Amino acid sequence: MTLLLSITAGVLFAAGIYMVLRRSLVKILIGLLLLGYAVNLLLFNSAPLVAARPPLVAAGSSLPPQVYADPVPQALILTAIVISFGLTAFAVVLIRQVYLVTGEDDLNEMRSTDLPRQEYELPSEEEELEEPL
């Protein structure tokens, strides 16, 4: 089971890095989500999968039971899921606003973030040559 989870995490890492290297903002967001899922899988894989008792200490006992489930990876994964949900919601709204303002999703096509694409004009070669240095 550990080998299968490790291979799956590796595939998710590879797909996430591939998507992050694309030019579309939506593909970059999907790549970041895949990278987050891969990290969550690795955290889940870090704790051994055992059928053990919960990590609860009895009222009169000073030592926990000998075999218990490790709660730290589960808490880290839950925290990562909540944080990634918030970041994803923010990124979706941000990408939507960028698309509404610029009319583009492609990073190479975005020439300026100050003006919408319809109002942006490149200076002609004659204007560039006439300006003094």
N, C-alpha and C positions, 0 to 999 in steps of 0.2 A: 504494500500500500504506500509506503514511503517513497519507493522508486517511482510509482505512478504519479504521485503528487509532485515530486521533483521534476519529472519530465513535463507535466502539465504547466508548472510554473515557468519552466524554461521556454516552452512554446508561447506562453502569454507574454513573457519578457521580449522575445523576438518579435512577435506581432505588434506589441506596444511600441517598441523602438522603430519598427518599420513605419507605423502609422504616424509617429511623432515627426518623422523626417519628410512627411508629405507637405504640400503647400496649402491645403485647405484647412481652415480653422476647425471645421467639424471633425475632420480626420485627426487633427492634432489632439482635440479633446478626447476622441475615442481612444487614441493611443495612450493618453495619460490615464484614462480609466483602466485600460488593460494592464498598464504598469502597476496601478494600485491593487488590482485583483491579484497580480502575481506576487506582490509583497505580502498580501493577506494570506495567500496560499503557503508561502514560505514560513510565515509566522505560525500558521496552523500546523505545519509540518515540523516545526521546531519542538513541539511538545509530543512526547510519545503517546500513541493511541493505546491506552490501556483501559480496561474496565475496572476502575478503582472507585474508592469512596470519595465523596466530596471533602474538600479541605476544611472540615469543621472540627474544632477542639471541644471536648466535653467540658462542662463547668468545673469539675474538680481536677481535671488532668492538666499537667504542665507541658506535655509533649503531644504533638499531633500524631495521628495514626501513621504507621510505617509506610503504607502504600496509599497515596492519595493523588487525585488529579491536580495538575498544575493549573491554577486559575490565571496566571499572568498572560500567557499567549491569548487566551480567550478575551481577556479585558483589553489587550492591545488591539486585537482584531475589531472588537466592537467599537473602540474609540476611533480606529482608522476608518471604519465604515461610516460613522457619523460625520467625521471631518470631510471625507471624500464626497458625501452627499451634499454638504454645504458648499464646498468648492465647485462641485459640478453644477449646482443650481446657479451660482454666481457666474460661472463661465458661460452657461447657456444664455443667460440674460445679456452678458457682455458681448458675446458673439452675435446675438440677435441685433443689438444696438449698432454694432460695427457694420453689419450687413445693411441695416436700414439707412445708415448715414452714407456709407461708401458705395453700396450696391454691389459689393464684391465679397467673395469668400476666399479668393485666392490671394495669398500673401504677396506674390510677385506682381499682381495687378493693382495692388493698393499703392498708389503713387504718393498720396498725401493723406494725413489723418486730420488736417485742418479744414479742408474743403471737400464737399461732395464731388464725386467723379465728374458730374456734368459741368461743374464750374472750373475744374482744373484744366489749365492749358500749359503746354510746354512752351518755353520761349523759343523763338525762331533762331536760326544760326546767325542771322544778321544782327539781331538784338544782342546776342552774346558777344559778337565781335566789336560792336560799337562802344560797349561799356569800358571806361578806363580802369586800369588796375590800381 
